[in-house]
Amino acid sequence: MIDYQDLKKIMFKFQPENAHNIAEFAFKYAPYICPFALSSYAKKHFITDKSIRQNILGMDFLNPVGLAAGFDKNATMIKTLNALGFGHIEYGTLTPKPQSGNPKPRLFRYLKFNSLQNAMGFNNDGMEIISKRVAKLYPYAIPLGANIGKNKVTPLKNAIDDYAVLIDNFKDLSDYLVVNISSPNTKGLRDLQNEDFIKSLFDIALKKTNKPIFLKIAPDMDIEQAVSISTVALNHGAKGIIATNTTTDYSLLPDAKDFGGISGDILKDKSYNFFKSLSQELFGKITLISAGGIGSADEAYKRIRAGASLVQIYSSFIFQGPKIVEDINKGIIEKLKGDGYSHISEAVGADLKEQKH
């Protein structure tokens, strides 16, 4: 395989969105152009040690490191991403109708901070095209999550209709679904992070499917509000909480734009502290997944000990390359051994368990 750091020097000469489009093209066609290379890479680098395998909500996760939504918006890269070692892949965010997203430029790199800022706006091919694409490969070898959102043109008062039709269309094309009401890039979307909307949505969702449905929340609300809406979601059938989405705390990043959401290393502490506080209230009641600023085995294991059954990465995958998936998984295995654990389940929430003793 080509050394990623050499490849990155070339790719980072392109505008971020153009670089992503080039990568998507390569990932989309790699299974057809170089299937043996992908197979060889997977055999060498896909980590499936029994100590990190888990069955969660009826889904078999070969390792705890997943790809967060936003990278494979249109479900065109699943086979290649699987070969690169991810234990689960979340495609989307997708919407009922195709949409082009917000005006460009809308994706920015901050190399010094290994961070990104995006204002993409749920650009995607839409429900019909993406559902046909996923139907050709689902069910799949690893869990696939469908991350769903409302169209920009849909009024907030009708937003629930967008989510309902997406659940109908993707409940049989995913192992779990994720309700995304926490992106900062669709006007008014975060206003849906309220108890009434969440109650209504999950009441409808439970009538449509028994697939696990997760709620993805933003790191910018008060922790009391986060616990409150997460509890409402739990009480109305949600099976998991993903914390967190990108942040609109522009003070974190020097020279940040005043729009869009920030991800990457700069979000690490904010996301961890938010997740830790949330977990202190919800651990043991609902499955918790941690995302935001995870770029090492140390950070991933820290989230696991704080209560995360799974972790998801995005920006660190771009800055560090595919080997990060292997490195995090191997690091988790070593840390489990170092703590005297034979299985990851013993480490999940270990810090909280220790506090109670």
Contacts in CASP RR format, 6 or more apart in sequence:
PFRMAT RR
TARGET T0000
AUTHOR 0000-0000-0000
METHOD contacts of the structure
MODEL  1
MIDYQDLKKIMFKFQPENAHNIAEFAFKYAPYICPFALSSYAKKHFITDK
SIRQNILGMDFLNPVGLAAGFDKNATMIKTLNALGFGHIEYGTLTPKPQS
GNPKPRLFRYLKFNSLQNAMGFNNDGMEIISKRVAKLYPYAIPLGANIGK
NKVTPLKNAIDDYAVLIDNFKDLSDYLVVNISSPNTKGLRDLQNEDFIKS
LFDIALKKTNKPIFLKIAPDMDIEQAVSISTVALNHGAKGIIATNTTTDY
SLLPDAKDFGGISGDILKDKSYNFFKSLSQELFGKITLISAGGIGSADEA
YKRIRAGASLVQIYSSFIFQGPKIVEDINKGIIEKLKGDGYSHISEAVGA
DLKEQKH
1 37 0 8 1.000
1 41 0 8 1.000
4 320 0 8 1.000
4 321 0 8 1.000
4 322 0 8 1.000
4 323 0 8 1.000
8 319 0 8 1.000
8 321 0 8 1.000
11 19 0 8 1.000
11 22 0 8 1.000
11 23 0 8 1.000
12 19 0 8 1.000
12 109 0 8 1.000
12 111 0 8 1.000
14 22 0 8 1.000
15 105 0 8 1.000
15 107 0 8 1.000
16 105 0 8 1.000
16 107 0 8 1.000
16 108 0 8 1.000
16 109 0 8 1.000
16 116 0 8 1.000
17 104 0 8 1.000
17 105 0 8 1.000
17 106 0 8 1.000
17 107 0 8 1.000
20 107 0 8 1.000
24 72 0 8 1.000
24 76 0 8 1.000
24 77 0 8 1.000
26 80 0 8 1.000
27 76 0 8 1.000
27 77 0 8 1.000
27 80 0 8 1.000
27 81 0 8 1.000
28 76 0 8 1.000
28 77 0 8 1.000
28 80 0 8 1.000
30 37 0 8 1.000
30 38 0 8 1.000
30 79 0 8 1.000
30 80 0 8 1.000
31 38 0 8 1.000
31 79 0 8 1.000
31 80 0 8 1.000
31 83 0 8 1.000
38 79 0 8 1.000
38 80 0 8 1.000
38 83 0 8 1.000
39 83 0 8 1.000
41 83 0 8 1.000
41 84 0 8 1.000
41 322 0 8 1.000
42 82 0 8 1.000
42 83 0 8 1.000
42 84 0 8 1.000
42 85 0 8 1.000
45 84 0 8 1.000
45 85 0 8 1.000
45 322 0 8 1.000
45 323 0 8 1.000
45 325 0 8 1.000
45 326 0 8 1.000
46 62 0 8 1.000
46 63 0 8 1.000
46 83 0 8 1.000
46 85 0 8 1.000
46 326 0 8 1.000
47 62 0 8 1.000
47 63 0 8 1.000
47 85 0 8 1.000
47 325 0 8 1.000
47 326 0 8 1.000
47 329 0 8 1.000
47 330 0 8 1.000
47 333 0 8 1.000
48 62 0 8 1.000
48 63 0 8 1.000
49 63 0 8 1.000
49 329 0 8 1.000
49 333 0 8 1.000
50 343 0 8 1.000
51 333 0 8 1.000
51 336 0 8 1.000
51 341 0 8 1.000
51 342 0 8 1.000
51 343 0 8 1.000
51 344 0 8 1.000
52 62 0 8 1.000
52 63 0 8 1.000
52 64 0 8 1.000
52 329 0 8 1.000
52 332 0 8 1.000
52 333 0 8 1.000
52 336 0 8 1.000
52 343 0 8 1.000
52 344 0 8 1.000
53 60 0 8 1.000
53 61 0 8 1.000
53 62 0 8 1.000
53 63 0 8 1.000
54 60 0 8 1.000
54 61 0 8 1.000
54 64 0 8 1.000
54 309 0 8 1.000
54 310 0 8 1.000
54 344 0 8 1.000
54 345 0 8 1.000
55 61 0 8 1.000
56 287 0 8 1.000
56 309 0 8 1.000
56 310 0 8 1.000
57 176 0 8 1.000
57 212 0 8 1.000
57 239 0 8 1.000
57 287 0 8 1.000
59 88 0 8 1.000
59 143 0 8 1.000
59 175 0 8 1.000
59 176 0 8 1.000
59 212 0 8 1.000
60 143 0 8 1.000
61 87 0 8 1.000
61 88 0 8 1.000
61 142 0 8 1.000
61 143 0 8 1.000
61 310 0 8 1.000
62 87 0 8 1.000
62 142 0 8 1.000
63 85 0 8 1.000
63 87 0 8 1.000
63 329 0 8 1.000
64 87 0 8 1.000
64 300 0 8 1.000
64 304 0 8 1.000
64 308 0 8 1.000
64 309 0 8 1.000
64 310 0 8 1.000
64 311 0 8 1.000
64 329 0 8 1.000
64 332 0 8 1.000
64 344 0 8 1.000
65 85 0 8 1.000
65 86 0 8 1.000
65 87 0 8 1.000
65 300 0 8 1.000
65 310 0 8 1.000
65 311 0 8 1.000
65 312 0 8 1.000
65 313 0 8 1.000
65 325 0 8 1.000
65 328 0 8 1.000
65 329 0 8 1.000
66 86 0 8 1.000
66 87 0 8 1.000
66 88 0 8 1.000
66 89 0 8 1.000
66 90 0 8 1.000
66 310 0 8 1.000
66 311 0 8 1.000
66 312 0 8 1.000
66 313 0 8 1.000
66 325 0 8 1.000
67 81 0 8 1.000
67 86 0 8 1.000
67 88 0 8 1.000
67 89 0 8 1.000
67 90 0 8 1.000
67 312 0 8 1.000
67 313 0 8 1.000
67 314 0 8 1.000
67 317 0 8 1.000
68 90 0 8 1.000
68 291 0 8 1.000
68 292 0 8 1.000
68 312 0 8 1.000
68 313 0 8 1.000
68 314 0 8 1.000
69 90 0 8 1.000
69 91 0 8 1.000
69 92 0 8 1.000
69 93 0 8 1.000
69 147 0 8 1.000
69 178 0 8 1.000
69 180 0 8 1.000
69 216 0 8 1.000
70 90 0 8 1.000
70 92 0 8 1.000
70 93 0 8 1.000
70 120 0 8 1.000
70 147 0 8 1.000
70 314 0 8 1.000
71 77 0 8 1.000
71 81 0 8 1.000
71 314 0 8 1.000
71 317 0 8 1.000
72 78 0 8 1.000
72 81 0 8 1.000
72 89 0 8 1.000
72 90 0 8 1.000
72 91 0 8 1.000
72 92 0 8 1.000
73 91 0 8 1.000
73 92 0 8 1.000
73 93 0 8 1.000
73 94 0 8 1.000
73 122 0 8 1.000
73 123 0 8 1.000
73 124 0 8 1.000
73 125 0 8 1.000
74 91 0 8 1.000
74 92 0 8 1.000
74 94 0 8 1.000
74 124 0 8 1.000
74 125 0 8 1.000
74 129 0 8 1.000
74 130 0 8 1.000
74 133 0 8 1.000
75 91 0 8 1.000
75 92 0 8 1.000
75 94 0 8 1.000
75 130 0 8 1.000
75 133 0 8 1.000
75 134 0 8 1.000
76 133 0 8 1.000
78 89 0 8 1.000
78 91 0 8 1.000
78 137 0 8 1.000
78 140 0 8 1.000
78 144 0 8 1.000
79 137 0 8 1.000
81 89 0 8 1.000
82 89 0 8 1.000
82 140 0 8 1.000
82 141 0 8 1.000
82 142 0 8 1.000
84 322 0 8 1.000
84 325 0 8 1.000
85 322 0 8 1.000
85 325 0 8 1.000
85 326 0 8 1.000
85 329 0 8 1.000
86 142 0 8 1.000
86 325 0 8 1.000
87 142 0 8 1.000
87 143 0 8 1.000
88 142 0 8 1.000
88 143 0 8 1.000
88 144 0 8 1.000
88 145 0 8 1.000
88 175 0 8 1.000
88 310 0 8 1.000
89 142 0 8 1.000
89 143 0 8 1.000
89 144 0 8 1.000
89 145 0 8 1.000
90 144 0 8 1.000
90 145 0 8 1.000
90 146 0 8 1.000
90 147 0 8 1.000
90 178 0 8 1.000
90 312 0 8 1.000
91 130 0 8 1.000
91 134 0 8 1.000
91 144 0 8 1.000
91 145 0 8 1.000
91 146 0 8 1.000
91 147 0 8 1.000
92 124 0 8 1.000
92 130 0 8 1.000
92 146 0 8 1.000
92 147 0 8 1.000
92 148 0 8 1.000
93 122 0 8 1.000
93 124 0 8 1.000
93 147 0 8 1.000
93 148 0 8 1.000
93 149 0 8 1.000
93 180 0 8 1.000
93 183 0 8 1.000
94 122 0 8 1.000
94 124 0 8 1.000
94 125 0 8 1.000
94 126 0 8 1.000
94 127 0 8 1.000
94 130 0 8 1.000
94 146 0 8 1.000
94 147 0 8 1.000
94 148 0 8 1.000
94 149 0 8 1.000
94 166 0 8 1.000
94 170 0 8 1.000
95 122 0 8 1.000
95 124 0 8 1.000
95 126 0 8 1.000
95 127 0 8 1.000
95 148 0 8 1.000
95 149 0 8 1.000
95 150 0 8 1.000
95 151 0 8 1.000
95 152 0 8 1.000
95 162 0 8 1.000
95 166 0 8 1.000
96 126 0 8 1.000
96 127 0 8 1.000
96 150 0 8 1.000
96 151 0 8 1.000
96 154 0 8 1.000
96 162 0 8 1.000
96 165 0 8 1.000
96 166 0 8 1.000
97 126 0 8 1.000
97 127 0 8 1.000
97 151 0 8 1.000
97 153 0 8 1.000
98 124 0 8 1.000
98 125 0 8 1.000
98 126 0 8 1.000
98 129 0 8 1.000
99 121 0 8 1.000
99 122 0 8 1.000
99 123 0 8 1.000
99 124 0 8 1.000
99 126 0 8 1.000
99 151 0 8 1.000
99 152 0 8 1.000
99 153 0 8 1.000
100 123 0 8 1.000
101 120 0 8 1.000
101 121 0 8 1.000
101 122 0 8 1.000
101 123 0 8 1.000
101 152 0 8 1.000
102 119 0 8 1.000
102 120 0 8 1.000
102 121 0 8 1.000
102 123 0 8 1.000
102 185 0 8 1.000
106 118 0 8 1.000
106 119 0 8 1.000
106 120 0 8 1.000
106 121 0 8 1.000
106 260 0 8 1.000
107 116 0 8 1.000
107 117 0 8 1.000
107 118 0 8 1.000
107 119 0 8 1.000
107 120 0 8 1.000
108 116 0 8 1.000
108 117 0 8 1.000
108 118 0 8 1.000
108 257 0 8 1.000
109 115 0 8 1.000
109 116 0 8 1.000
110 116 0 8 1.000
110 117 0 8 1.000
110 253 0 8 1.000
110 255 0 8 1.000
110 256 0 8 1.000
110 266 0 8 1.000
113 253 0 8 1.000
113 264 0 8 1.000
113 265 0 8 1.000
113 266 0 8 1.000
114 264 0 8 1.000
114 265 0 8 1.000
114 266 0 8 1.000
114 315 0 8 1.000
114 316 0 8 1.000
114 319 0 8 1.000
114 320 0 8 1.000
115 253 0 8 1.000
115 262 0 8 1.000
115 263 0 8 1.000
115 264 0 8 1.000
115 265 0 8 1.000
115 266 0 8 1.000
115 267 0 8 1.000
115 315 0 8 1.000
116 262 0 8 1.000
116 263 0 8 1.000
116 264 0 8 1.000
116 315 0 8 1.000
116 318 0 8 1.000
117 253 0 8 1.000
117 256 0 8 1.000
117 257 0 8 1.000
117 260 0 8 1.000
117 261 0 8 1.000
117 262 0 8 1.000
117 263 0 8 1.000
118 185 0 8 1.000
118 246 0 8 1.000
118 260 0 8 1.000
118 261 0 8 1.000
118 263 0 8 1.000
119 184 0 8 1.000
119 185 0 8 1.000
119 257 0 8 1.000
119 259 0 8 1.000
119 260 0 8 1.000
119 261 0 8 1.000
120 185 0 8 1.000
121 152 0 8 1.000
121 183 0 8 1.000
121 185 0 8 1.000
121 186 0 8 1.000
122 149 0 8 1.000
122 151 0 8 1.000
122 152 0 8 1.000
122 183 0 8 1.000
122 185 0 8 1.000
122 186 0 8 1.000
124 130 0 8 1.000
125 133 0 8 1.000
127 165 0 8 1.000
127 166 0 8 1.000
127 169 0 8 1.000
127 170 0 8 1.000
131 169 0 8 1.000
131 170 0 8 1.000
131 173 0 8 1.000
134 144 0 8 1.000
134 146 0 8 1.000
134 170 0 8 1.000
134 173 0 8 1.000
134 174 0 8 1.000
135 173 0 8 1.000
138 144 0 8 1.000
138 172 0 8 1.000
138 173 0 8 1.000
138 174 0 8 1.000
139 175 0 8 1.000
143 175 0 8 1.000
143 176 0 8 1.000
144 173 0 8 1.000
144 174 0 8 1.000
144 175 0 8 1.000
145 174 0 8 1.000
145 175 0 8 1.000
145 176 0 8 1.000
145 177 0 8 1.000
145 178 0 8 1.000
146 166 0 8 1.000
146 170 0 8 1.000
146 173 0 8 1.000
146 174 0 8 1.000
146 176 0 8 1.000
146 177 0 8 1.000
146 178 0 8 1.000
147 177 0 8 1.000
147 178 0 8 1.000
147 180 0 8 1.000
147 216 0 8 1.000
148 162 0 8 1.000
148 163 0 8 1.000
148 166 0 8 1.000
148 167 0 8 1.000
148 170 0 8 1.000
148 177 0 8 1.000
148 178 0 8 1.000
148 179 0 8 1.000
148 180 0 8 1.000
149 162 0 8 1.000
149 163 0 8 1.000
149 166 0 8 1.000
149 179 0 8 1.000
149 180 0 8 1.000
149 181 0 8 1.000
149 183 0 8 1.000
149 186 0 8 1.000
149 189 0 8 1.000
150 159 0 8 1.000
150 162 0 8 1.000
150 163 0 8 1.000
150 186 0 8 1.000
150 189 0 8 1.000
151 162 0 8 1.000
152 186 0 8 1.000
152 187 0 8 1.000
154 161 0 8 1.000
154 162 0 8 1.000
156 188 0 8 1.000
156 191 0 8 1.000
156 192 0 8 1.000
159 192 0 8 1.000
159 197 0 8 1.000
160 197 0 8 1.000
160 200 0 8 1.000
160 201 0 8 1.000
160 204 0 8 1.000
163 179 0 8 1.000
163 201 0 8 1.000
163 204 0 8 1.000
163 205 0 8 1.000
164 201 0 8 1.000
164 204 0 8 1.000
164 205 0 8 1.000
164 208 0 8 1.000
166 177 0 8 1.000
167 177 0 8 1.000
167 204 0 8 1.000
167 205 0 8 1.000
167 208 0 8 1.000
167 209 0 8 1.000
167 213 0 8 1.000
168 208 0 8 1.000
170 177 0 8 1.000
171 177 0 8 1.000
171 208 0 8 1.000
171 209 0 8 1.000
171 211 0 8 1.000
174 211 0 8 1.000
175 211 0 8 1.000
175 212 0 8 1.000
176 211 0 8 1.000
176 212 0 8 1.000
176 213 0 8 1.000
176 214 0 8 1.000
176 239 0 8 1.000
177 205 0 8 1.000
177 209 0 8 1.000
177 211 0 8 1.000
177 212 0 8 1.000
177 213 0 8 1.000
177 214 0 8 1.000
178 213 0 8 1.000
178 214 0 8 1.000
178 215 0 8 1.000
178 216 0 8 1.000
178 242 0 8 1.000
179 201 0 8 1.000
179 205 0 8 1.000
179 213 0 8 1.000
179 214 0 8 1.000
179 215 0 8 1.000
179 216 0 8 1.000
180 189 0 8 1.000
180 216 0 8 1.000
180 245 0 8 1.000
181 189 0 8 1.000
181 190 0 8 1.000
181 192 0 8 1.000
181 193 0 8 1.000
181 197 0 8 1.000
181 198 0 8 1.000
181 215 0 8 1.000
181 216 0 8 1.000
182 189 0 8 1.000
182 190 0 8 1.000
182 193 0 8 1.000
182 216 0 8 1.000
182 217 0 8 1.000
182 218 0 8 1.000
182 244 0 8 1.000
182 245 0 8 1.000
183 189 0 8 1.000
183 190 0 8 1.000
183 245 0 8 1.000
183 246 0 8 1.000
184 190 0 8 1.000
184 218 0 8 1.000
184 245 0 8 1.000
184 246 0 8 1.000
184 248 0 8 1.000
184 260 0 8 1.000
184 261 0 8 1.000
185 260 0 8 1.000
185 261 0 8 1.000
190 218 0 8 1.000
190 220 0 8 1.000
192 198 0 8 1.000
193 217 0 8 1.000
193 218 0 8 1.000
193 221 0 8 1.000
193 225 0 8 1.000
193 229 0 8 1.000
194 229 0 8 1.000
195 228 0 8 1.000
195 229 0 8 1.000
195 232 0 8 1.000
198 215 0 8 1.000
198 229 0 8 1.000
198 232 0 8 1.000
198 233 0 8 1.000
198 236 0 8 1.000
199 232 0 8 1.000
199 236 0 8 1.000
202 213 0 8 1.000
202 233 0 8 1.000
202 236 0 8 1.000
202 237 0 8 1.000
202 238 0 8 1.000
203 236 0 8 1.000
205 213 0 8 1.000
205 237 0 8 1.000
206 236 0 8 1.000
206 237 0 8 1.000
212 239 0 8 1.000
212 240 0 8 1.000
212 287 0 8 1.000
213 237 0 8 1.000
213 238 0 8 1.000
213 239 0 8 1.000
213 240 0 8 1.000
214 238 0 8 1.000
214 239 0 8 1.000
214 240 0 8 1.000
214 241 0 8 1.000
214 242 0 8 1.000
214 287 0 8 1.000
214 289 0 8 1.000
215 229 0 8 1.000
215 230 0 8 1.000
215 233 0 8 1.000
215 238 0 8 1.000
215 240 0 8 1.000
215 241 0 8 1.000
215 242 0 8 1.000
216 241 0 8 1.000
216 242 0 8 1.000
216 243 0 8 1.000
216 244 0 8 1.000
216 245 0 8 1.000
217 226 0 8 1.000
217 229 0 8 1.000
217 230 0 8 1.000
217 241 0 8 1.000
217 242 0 8 1.000
217 243 0 8 1.000
217 244 0 8 1.000
217 245 0 8 1.000
218 244 0 8 1.000
218 245 0 8 1.000
218 246 0 8 1.000
218 247 0 8 1.000
218 248 0 8 1.000
219 243 0 8 1.000
219 244 0 8 1.000
219 245 0 8 1.000
219 247 0 8 1.000
219 249 0 8 1.000
219 267 0 8 1.000
219 270 0 8 1.000
219 271 0 8 1.000
219 274 0 8 1.000
219 292 0 8 1.000
220 247 0 8 1.000
220 248 0 8 1.000
220 249 0 8 1.000
223 274 0 8 1.000
223 277 0 8 1.000
223 278 0 8 1.000
226 243 0 8 1.000
226 274 0 8 1.000
226 277 0 8 1.000
226 278 0 8 1.000
227 277 0 8 1.000
227 278 0 8 1.000
227 281 0 8 1.000
227 282 0 8 1.000
230 238 0 8 1.000
230 241 0 8 1.000
230 278 0 8 1.000
230 281 0 8 1.000
230 282 0 8 1.000
230 286 0 8 1.000
231 281 0 8 1.000
231 282 0 8 1.000
233 240 0 8 1.000
233 241 0 8 1.000
234 240 0 8 1.000
234 282 0 8 1.000
234 285 0 8 1.000
234 286 0 8 1.000
238 286 0 8 1.000
239 286 0 8 1.000
239 287 0 8 1.000
240 286 0 8 1.000
240 287 0 8 1.000
240 288 0 8 1.000
240 289 0 8 1.000
241 278 0 8 1.000
241 282 0 8 1.000
241 286 0 8 1.000
241 287 0 8 1.000
241 288 0 8 1.000
241 289 0 8 1.000
242 289 0 8 1.000
242 290 0 8 1.000
242 291 0 8 1.000
242 312 0 8 1.000
243 271 0 8 1.000
243 274 0 8 1.000
243 275 0 8 1.000
243 278 0 8 1.000
243 288 0 8 1.000
243 289 0 8 1.000
243 290 0 8 1.000
243 291 0 8 1.000
244 267 0 8 1.000
244 271 0 8 1.000
244 274 0 8 1.000
244 275 0 8 1.000
244 291 0 8 1.000
244 292 0 8 1.000
245 291 0 8 1.000
246 260 0 8 1.000
246 261 0 8 1.000
246 262 0 8 1.000
246 263 0 8 1.000
246 267 0 8 1.000
246 292 0 8 1.000
247 261 0 8 1.000
247 262 0 8 1.000
247 263 0 8 1.000
247 267 0 8 1.000
247 270 0 8 1.000
247 271 0 8 1.000
248 260 0 8 1.000
248 261 0 8 1.000
248 262 0 8 1.000
249 262 0 8 1.000
249 270 0 8 1.000
250 256 0 8 1.000
250 257 0 8 1.000
250 258 0 8 1.000
250 262 0 8 1.000
252 262 0 8 1.000
252 266 0 8 1.000
252 267 0 8 1.000
252 270 0 8 1.000
253 262 0 8 1.000
253 266 0 8 1.000
256 262 0 8 1.000
263 292 0 8 1.000
263 293 0 8 1.000
263 314 0 8 1.000
263 315 0 8 1.000
264 292 0 8 1.000
264 293 0 8 1.000
264 295 0 8 1.000
264 314 0 8 1.000
264 315 0 8 1.000
264 316 0 8 1.000
264 319 0 8 1.000
265 293 0 8 1.000
265 295 0 8 1.000
265 315 0 8 1.000
265 316 0 8 1.000
266 293 0 8 1.000
267 292 0 8 1.000
267 293 0 8 1.000
268 292 0 8 1.000
268 293 0 8 1.000
268 294 0 8 1.000
268 295 0 8 1.000
268 299 0 8 1.000
271 290 0 8 1.000
271 291 0 8 1.000
271 292 0 8 1.000
271 293 0 8 1.000
271 294 0 8 1.000
272 290 0 8 1.000
272 299 0 8 1.000
272 302 0 8 1.000
272 303 0 8 1.000
272 306 0 8 1.000
275 288 0 8 1.000
275 290 0 8 1.000
275 303 0 8 1.000
275 306 0 8 1.000
275 307 0 8 1.000
275 308 0 8 1.000
276 306 0 8 1.000
278 288 0 8 1.000
279 288 0 8 1.000
279 306 0 8 1.000
279 307 0 8 1.000
279 308 0 8 1.000
279 349 0 8 1.000
279 352 0 8 1.000
280 352 0 8 1.000
282 288 0 8 1.000
283 307 0 8 1.000
283 349 0 8 1.000
283 352 0 8 1.000
287 309 0 8 1.000
287 310 0 8 1.000
288 307 0 8 1.000
288 308 0 8 1.000
288 309 0 8 1.000
289 308 0 8 1.000
289 309 0 8 1.000
289 310 0 8 1.000
289 311 0 8 1.000
289 312 0 8 1.000
290 303 0 8 1.000
290 304 0 8 1.000
290 306 0 8 1.000
290 307 0 8 1.000
290 308 0 8 1.000
290 310 0 8 1.000
290 311 0 8 1.000
290 312 0 8 1.000
291 311 0 8 1.000
291 312 0 8 1.000
291 313 0 8 1.000
291 314 0 8 1.000
292 312 0 8 1.000
292 313 0 8 1.000
292 314 0 8 1.000
292 315 0 8 1.000
293 299 0 8 1.000
293 313 0 8 1.000
293 315 0 8 1.000
293 316 0 8 1.000
294 300 0 8 1.000
294 303 0 8 1.000
294 311 0 8 1.000
294 312 0 8 1.000
294 313 0 8 1.000
294 316 0 8 1.000
294 328 0 8 1.000
295 313 0 8 1.000
295 316 0 8 1.000
295 320 0 8 1.000
295 324 0 8 1.000
295 328 0 8 1.000
296 316 0 8 1.000
296 327 0 8 1.000
296 328 0 8 1.000
297 327 0 8 1.000
297 328 0 8 1.000
297 329 0 8 1.000
297 330 0 8 1.000
297 331 0 8 1.000
297 332 0 8 1.000
297 334 0 8 1.000
297 335 0 8 1.000
300 311 0 8 1.000
300 328 0 8 1.000
300 332 0 8 1.000
301 331 0 8 1.000
301 332 0 8 1.000
301 335 0 8 1.000
301 347 0 8 1.000
303 311 0 8 1.000
304 311 0 8 1.000
304 332 0 8 1.000
304 344 0 8 1.000
304 347 0 8 1.000
304 348 0 8 1.000
304 349 0 8 1.000
304 350 0 8 1.000
305 347 0 8 1.000
305 348 0 8 1.000
305 349 0 8 1.000
305 350 0 8 1.000
305 351 0 8 1.000
306 349 0 8 1.000
306 351 0 8 1.000
306 352 0 8 1.000
307 348 0 8 1.000
307 349 0 8 1.000
307 351 0 8 1.000
307 352 0 8 1.000
308 348 0 8 1.000
308 349 0 8 1.000
309 348 0 8 1.000
311 328 0 8 1.000
313 324 0 8 1.000
313 325 0 8 1.000
313 328 0 8 1.000
316 324 0 8 1.000
317 324 0 8 1.000
317 325 0 8 1.000
332 344 0 8 1.000
335 347 0 8 1.000
336 342 0 8 1.000
336 343 0 8 1.000
336 344 0 8 1.000
336 346 0 8 1.000
336 347 0 8 1.000
339 346 0 8 1.000
339 347 0 8 1.000
339 350 0 8 1.000
341 347 0 8 1.000
341 350 0 8 1.000
END
